């Protein structure tokens, strides 16, 4: 794995792209894309809460 500690673009593992592409087609087997989920739905609130906890 490569790491980039400089400003600007960084290298992402292929697993990140694979998971993102699956989420664009069908997020968590919800039958919807992550791009289609409303920002006030419980499904998206879970995404937001996980992101907040990962940042902390």
N, C-alpha and C positions, 0 to 999 in steps of 0.2 A: 504494500500500500504506500502511495506517495502522499506527502503532506505539503501544503503550501501555506506558509506563515506570512506571506507578503500581502500587501493590499491588492485588491482586484480579484479576478476569478480564481477559483480553486478547483482542485480535482475531486470529483465525487465518485464513490465506488459504484460499480455497475448495479449492485443490489438496490441502491437508492433510485436509479432510473427504472429498474424493473418494478419496484413497489409503486412508484409514482404512476407508471403507465397502467398498472392494474387498477389503481384508484381512479384514474381518469375514465376507465371503462366501467368498472363496478366497484364502488367503495364499500368495503366490509360486507359484501354480499347483500347490499341494500337494494340492488336493482337500479341504483342511480350512480351517476358519476359524482366525484367529489366536487366537480364544477357545477352540478345541478342542485346540490343540497342547500337549502335555505340557511342563512346564518343564524336564525333564531330557533332552529330545530334541535331537539335533544341529541341527534346524531352529530351535528356540527359542534354543539357545546362540548361533547366528549373530545373532539379534535382540539378545540380551543383549550380546554382544561389540561389536556396532555401536553400541549405546546408550552403552556405557562409553567407546568411543573418541570418540564425538561430544561427550561431556561433558568429556573431557580436552582 
